[in-house]
């Protein structure tokens, strides 16, 4: 920070940190509500289908449609579109902003529609590649389901671009509510349609939920004066495409990371893919609330800093966000190992989801602990590069992570069964984080490694104390009932917070102050712990 910025720059930094923290809290609360709904969804799905062959086919049917959305209109488009559209918004060019939105959404819908038609025709061959170990029944069922899910992809593509545009306007409420509409649609499909149409009821429920995902965001478009034009060209479209190109390659690598479990799991016993997916969703509960909430809300600030050429502010903001994520993700990872079994039983067990299914899901969940930390940290670290419009570095890191994922997953498959898929996923994510942090040391002067190591060490001490408290409660109150689990959760959380404050974990003290707007200090030159705008 230059001397000319003075105390005004410090005040601006503190205000920016408070804005990010409060936005992250809003998104985290709404994501928590969505994840609670997701537990209801998975519970009704589990009671109806357990860990069955039908559910294996259902999840395999989503591999290509999800990949098409992710690569073309989801995370890839978000990281390419938000920096460019933020520039238009910053210049006050409302008409140019919405004409850019129109050209992007129109182009994407044409591409996705054409790709969906080709994929529907080639569905048998695609399922054969994605799940080569499926028997004839699961393969045929996955083909029929995939053709239905492709309709959902078309709607979600338009909705995803609208979501990115609202986030570029620093509006996070409706984009955070939208996933809840999708989840409610799937719950309705499981409860009302599955009894009559089986697993196809889940697919139709998902289609209805995707329409709700789009509709719930339209008021945000109206609020910001949104308009739609039937245009394909815009002066900034080339900038978006230049950023999108390598990002598509990077997301392609990420997409393959999520195909690996289906590809390898199809060779295991029936239900292995379903058990892995349940474990993945349970791990995503804390990961989304922590990593995705912080990553989404800090990204527009990172993009603004990069657009201003403020590398120091970019570095300090990203370093602060990473420390915050680590201080929350590390104890959460320990928590899913310590309490994953009773939580799985409480959430899902019943109906077709028996005790054996609980053990199969926990086997995956326990190995997902590294993934929770890795994916949460990656949400912040990767976005720092995207904010600088550097999409190639994350691409190469994603390729390296994919290599680690495939190698370890294949090598340990015979030993750890579907647990190998969970472990390799996490190690692949951690590989990406490590590489990006090493490269950031050269590009930006690092993520303030000294402060980060201090946060990790202090968090580790508090996490160890939390683990001992949970273990002690488990010995004193044996069993996996609601009371025992609730007491263990409460005791563990209280112990973590108490010890975190005792060992002066800065993030434990600063976060409440930021959220309440009291006592948070602005960034000061040379302070490695400074909160940045």
N, C-alpha and C positions, 0 to 999 in steps of 0.2 A: 504494500500500500504506500502511495506517495504521501509526502508531507502535505500536499495541497488538499488531499481528501480530509485530513484532520479528523476531528471528532464526528463530523457529519458522515464520513465514510464508515466509522465504527457504528454509529447509530443505524445507518442503513444496513450494515451487516447483521446487527442484532435483530432488526425488524425482518430482514429476509429470512433469517434462521427461524424466527417465530412463525413466519408465514408458512415455511416448508413444514415445520413441526406440526402446526395446527392442521394444515392440509393433509399431512400424513395421518394425523389422528382421525380426521373425518373419513378418509379413505379406509383406514384400518378398521374403524368401527363398522362401516358398511360392508367391507370385505368379511369381517367377523360374522355379521348377520348372514351374508351369503354363504359362508362356510358352515354356519350352523344349519342353514337350509340344506346345504349339500350333505350334511350328515343325515338329515331326515331323508333326503333323496336316496342316499346309499343304503340307508336302513330299509326303506320300502323295496328297493331293488334287491337287497340281500335277502329279505324275507321271501320275495317272489322267486328268485333265481339262484341264491346261494353263490357258490363258485362253480358254475355249470358250464357245459359246452356251449349253450346258447349265449351266455355272457362273453365267453371267449370270442365267438363270432361277432358279437355286437361291437366289442372294442376293436377288433381287427378291421371292421367296416369303416371306422373313423380314421384309420391311418392316412390314407391318401387325401380324403376331403380336409382333414385337419391340417395336413401338410400344405395343401393348396392354399388354404386360408392364411396360414402362418407365413408362408413365403411371399404371397402376393399382396394380401390386404391386412394382415395382422401386425405382429411385432416388427416385421421388416418395413412395412409402409409407415408405421408410427415413427420409427427412428429416422426415416428419410423425410417424412412430411413435416413433422413438428418443427425442426429447426428452420425450414424454409417458410412455412406458413407463419411462424412466430415473427420472422423478419417483416412480413407484410403487415401483420397486426401491429408491430412496433412502430411502423411508419404511418399507421392510421388509415391504411388503404382497405376500407371495408369491401368495396366492390371487387378489387383485385383478389382479396382473400377468398371470397366465395366463388369467384370465377375459377380460381385455382382448385378449390374444393370440387367444383363441378367437373372440371376436366379430369381430375384424378379419379373421382368415383365413376364417371362414365367409362373411362378407359379400363379401369379395373373390372367393372361388370362385364364388359365385352370379352376380356381375356378369360375371366373365370367361367363365363358361360360356354365359351368355346372349349376350354379345357375340361369342363364337366361333361360335355357331350362326348368327347373322345374317351374320357375315363369311364363313362357309363357303358360304352361299347366294349371297351377292353377290360371290364371289371373282372372276368374270370382269370385273365392273365395277371392282373395286378394283385389279386388276392393270392395267387400262386407264388408270386414273388415275395409278398409281405409275410405270408404265413405258410411256408412250404411244408411244414409238418402237419397241417390240418388234414383230417380225414375228409371223405367226400361230403358228409353231412354238414360239418362246420364250414367247409369251403363254399358250398352252394348257398348256405344261409348268409354268410358274410357277403357274397356277391349281391344278393337281393337287398340286403340292408344298405350296402354302400351306395347303390343307385338311388335310394331314398335320401340318404344323408347328403348327397351332392346338391339336392335342392336347398337344403339348409345352408350349405356353403355359400350359395349365391346371395342369400339374404344377409348372412353374417359378414360378408365382404363389404357391403354398403354400410352396415352398422359399425364395423371396425374403423372405417375411414371417418365417419361422423364422430366417433369416440375420440380419435386422435385430434380432430379439429377442435373439439370442445376443450380438450386438455391443453392445446396450444393457447387457448383463450384463458388459461388458468382456471377453468371450470372443471371441478372434479366430482360434484355431487351426482349428476345424472349418469356419467360414465361408470361411477361406482355402483349405482343402483341397477344399471342394465343387466349385469350378470345374474342378479336375483330374479329377474323376469325369466331368464333362460332356465334357471334352476327350478323355479315354480312350474314351468312347462314340463320339465322332465318328471317332477314329482306327480303332476297330474297324469302324465302318461303312464307312470308305473302303477298308480292307484286305480285309475278309471279305465285305461285302455288295455293295459297288459293282461288283465283277467280274460279279456275277450280275444285280443290279437297277439298275445304272447310278447315276445321281444320286439315285435314291430310296433307295439304300443309305446315302447320307450322311444323309438325313432320318431313317431308322429308327435309325441309330446315334446321332443326336442325341437322339431320344426316349428311348432306353435310357440315355444319359448323363445326361439330366435327372432320370430316376428315381433314378440313383445320387447326383446332386447333393442330392436330398431325403433319401435314406436315410442318407447319411454324417453329416448334422447331427442325427439323432435322439438319439444318445448325449448330445449337449449339452443337449437338452431334458430328458432323464432326470436329468442331473447337477444341474440347477437346480430339480429338483422340478416339472418341467413337467407340466401336465395339459390335457386338451382337454374342453370342454363344448359341447354342441349349442345354443349361444346366439347371438343376433344383437345383443342390446342390452348396453351397458355404460355406466356413468356417464361414462367418459372417451372414449367413442367419438365424441361430439360434438366434443371438443377435437381429436381426430385428424382428423376430417373438415374442421374449420375450417382446419386447417393444410394438409390435403391439397388442398382446392379450388383455391386459387391455385397450389399447387405442381404440380397436374395441368396447369394452363394453361402453366406454365413448362416442364414436361417435354414438353408438346405442341409448344412451340416448338423444344425441343431435338430431339425426334423428327423434326420437319420438316427440321431441319438434316441429319439422317442420311438422309432420303428424297431430298433434293436431288441427291446424286450419282447415284442410280438414275434419277430423273426426267430429269435433263439427260444422263446417260451413255447412256440408252437411244437417244439420237439419234446417238451415235457408232458407230464400227465395232464389230463383234462382239468381245467380250473386253475392252472398255474398262472395264466395270463390274468384271469379275473382276480386272483389273490394278490398279484403284483399291483394291479390297478387300484384295489382297495387300499393297499399300503401307500401307494403314491398319493392318493387323495387325502389320506390322514396326515401324511407328511406335509402336504401342501397347505393344510389348515394354518399352522403357524408360519410357514414360509411365505405365504401370500400376505398375511397380516403384517409381517415384519419386512421382508425384502421387497415385495412388489409395491406395497403402500409407499415405502420410502423412495424406492426407485422412480415410480411414476410421478410423485409430487416434486421430487428434486430435479427431474430432467428439464422442465422448462427453465428453471433457474440456471442450470448448467449451460443450456443452449444460449441463454441471454448473455451469460458471462463470456462464452466463446465468441458470440457475435460481436461483443464489445472489445474483443482482444485482451480480456483480463484473465490471463493464464493463472496469475496468483490467486485471484478470487475463485476461479474454477477449481484449482487444486485444493484450496482450503474447504470449499463447500463439499467437494467429493470426499475428502478425507474425513470430515466431520460426519457425513452420512454413513460412510463405511464403518466408522467406530460405533455409531449408534446401532447399526444393523448387527454387528458382531456381538455387542453387549446384550442383545436380545436373542439372537439366534443360537448362541452356544448353550445357554441354559435350556432353551426349547429343545435342542437336539438331545441333551441328556434326559429331558423329560419324556420324550417319546420312547426311549429305551427303558426307563424305569417304570413307566405307567402305561406303555403301549398295549400290553396284554389285557389288563382290566378295562381299559378304555375301549378297546376293540369289542370285547364281550358286551360291555354296556351299550355301545352304540348300535351294534349290528346283530348280535346273536339272537336267534329266534326264527321260527319258520324253517325255510330251507337252509338258513345260515346256522349250522350246528357248531359244536365245540371244535370239531376238526377244522372247519373253515376258519374259526378264530385263530387257531394255532398257525394255520398256513398264512393268514394275513399278518400276524405278528412277526412271523419269520422274515417277511419282507420288510416290515416297518422298522424292526430293530436295525437292519442293515441300511436303512435310509437316513440314519443320523448324520453321516458326513454330507449327504445330499442337501439336507436342510441348510447347513452352514454354507455350503458351496453355492447353491442356487441363490440364496438370500444375498450373499456378498456380490455375486455376479450381476445382480439387478442394478447395483450402484456402479461397480467398476466398469462394466461394458458401456453403460450410458455416458460415462465420462468421455470415452472415445467417440461415441456417436455425436455428442454435443459439439465436438471439434470437427465433425463431419469426416472422421476417420473410421471408415467401415471395413477397411482391409485388415487392420490389426486384429479386431475381434474375429474376423473370418478365419485367419490362420490359427488363432487360439482355439476356435471352435473345432477346426479340423484335428488339432492335437488332442483336444478333449474327446472327440469321437474315436480316435485311435486307441486311447486309453480305455474308453468305455467298452469297445468291441473286444479288445485283447483280454481284459480282465474278465469280462462277462463270459466269453467263450472258454477261457482257461479254467474258471471256477464253476462252470455250470454243472459239471458232474459231481462236484463236492458240495456246493451250497444250494443246489437246485435254484428256485427263483430268487433266493436271497442273493445270488451272484449278480442278478440283473440290477437289484437295488444298490448293492455296494459299488458296482462298476459305474452306475449312473452318477453317484456322488463323487467318486474319485475323478471322473471325467470333468465334472463341474469345477472341482477344486484345482484341477490342472489348468483350466482356462483362467481362473482367478489368479493363480500364481504367475502365469505367463504375462497376463495383462499388467499386474502390479510391477513385475520386473521391467517391462517396457515403459511403464509410466515413470519409472525412476529416471529414465533417459529423456523422455519427452517433456515431463512436467516437474521434474524434481521429486517424484514419488508421491505417495499418499501419506506422508508424515509417519514413516515407519516407526519411529521412536514412540510417538504417542499411541499408535495402533498396537504395538507390542505391550505397552503399559495397560491399555484397555483389555487386551486378551489375557494378560497375566492376572489382573484384578478380577476379571470376569471368571477366570478359571478357579480362583480361590472361592468366590461366592458360589459357583456351580458345584464345587466339591462339597461345600457345607450343605447346600440344598440337597444333593444326592444322599448324603449321610442322614439328613432329616427324613427324607422320603423312605429310605431303607429302614430307619428306626420305626417309623409309623407302620410300615408293612409288617415288621416283626411283632409290634404291639397289637395291631389289629389285622390279623391274617384274614385272607379272603379277598374277593374281587367285587364286592358289592358297591352300591352307590355311596354309602356312608364312608367306607374305608378309602375309596378313591378320592372322594371330596376332601376328606381330612388330610390325606397325603398331598393332594394338590395345594391346599391352603397352607399347610405347614411348609411345604417346599418353597412356595412363592414368598411367604413371609421371611423365611430364612435367607433366601437369596437377596431380597431387598435389604434386610438388616445387615448382612455381611457386606453387601456391595457398598452401603453407606459407610460401614466401619472401615473398609479398606480404601475408601475415597475413590470409588469408581465414578469418574466425573459424569459420565452419561446418565447414571442413576440420579444424580443431583440436578443436572441441567435440563433433562427432558420435562419434568413437572414444571420447572420455572418457565420454560419456553411456552408450554401449553397454556399456562395461566397468565403469561405475560408479565411475570414478576422476577426481578433479580437476575435476568439473563444479561450478560455483558456482551457488547459488540466485539468484533475482531480487532485485535491490536497487533501492530507489527511485531513479528518475531515470536508470537505466542503460538506454539504448536497445537494448543487445544482450542484456539479461537474459533468462535462460531462465525461462519461466513455466510454472506448473502449469496 
